[in-house]
Amino acid sequence: MLKDRLENPSDESYTCKLYNNETKMCKKVIEEAGEFVLAIKDRDTDEMAWELADLVYHTLVAVEKTGLPMSEVYRKLWERAQ
């Protein structure tokens, strides 16, 4: 879905709007990370799930936009586990 939005932009797509405004895209990652952390602090499981979903989505938008291969991310996680 994210790659398709990058390759086939649509003026109505929120994802495409993020792709076209990298500052906004980056600010959304920061915003969602903060909201997730506050939900953890409040011990609100439903809110944690909601905010983490937002954080994952906005992070994956940034990953797709930059072209960072997820295989590199997985490799780094694997290295940490060693």
C-alpha positions in Angstrom: 0.0 0.0 0.0 2.7 2.5 1.0 4.9 1.8 -2.0 1.8 2.0 -4.3 1.0 5.5 -2.9 4.6 6.5 -3.6 4.5 5.2 -7.2 0.9 6.2 -7.9 0.3 9.5 -6.0 -3.2 10.8 -5.3 -4.1 14.3 -4.2 -6.6 12.9 -1.8 -4.3 10.5 -0.1 -3.0 11.4 3.4 0.0 9.2 2.8 0.9 11.1 -0.4 0.5 14.4 1.5 3.1 13.1 3.9 5.4 12.0 1.1 5.2 15.5 -0.4 6.0 17.3 2.9 9.0 15.6 4.6 8.9 18.1 7.5 5.3 17.2 8.3 6.2 13.5 7.8 9.0 13.7 10.3 7.0 15.7 12.8 4.3 13.1 12.7 6.7 10.4 13.7 7.9 12.5 16.6 4.3 13.4 17.6 3.1 9.8 17.5 6.1 8.6 19.5 5.3 11.2 22.2 1.7 10.1 22.3 2.6 6.5 22.6 5.0 7.2 25.5 2.3 9.1 27.3 -0.2 6.2 26.8 2.4 3.9 28.4 2.7 6.3 31.3 -1.1 6.3 31.7 -1.1 2.5 31.5 -4.0 2.8 29.0 -3.7 -0.4 27.0 -6.3 0.6 24.4 -4.6 4.0 23.9 -1.2 2.4 23.7 -2.4 0.1 20.9 -3.9 3.0 19.0 -0.8 5.3 19.4 1.6 2.5 18.6 -0.4 1.8 15.4 -0.1 5.5 14.5 3.6 5.4 15.2 4.3 2.3 13.2 2.3 3.7 10.2 4.0 7.1 10.2 7.4 5.4 10.7 6.8 3.0 7.8 5.8 6.0 5.6 9.2 7.6 6.4 11.0 4.3 5.7 9.3 3.9 2.4 10.0 7.5 1.4 13.7 7.2 2.2 14.1 3.9 0.5 15.6 2.3 3.6 15.4 -1.5 3.0 13.6 -3.2 5.9 16.1 -6.0 5.5 18.7 -3.6 7.0 16.4 -2.9 9.9 15.9 -6.6 10.5 19.6 -7.2 10.3 20.3 -4.5 12.9 17.6 -6.1 15.2 19.2 -9.5 14.7 22.7 -8.1 15.5 21.3 -6.6 18.8 19.9 -10.0 19.7 23.3 -11.6 19.5 
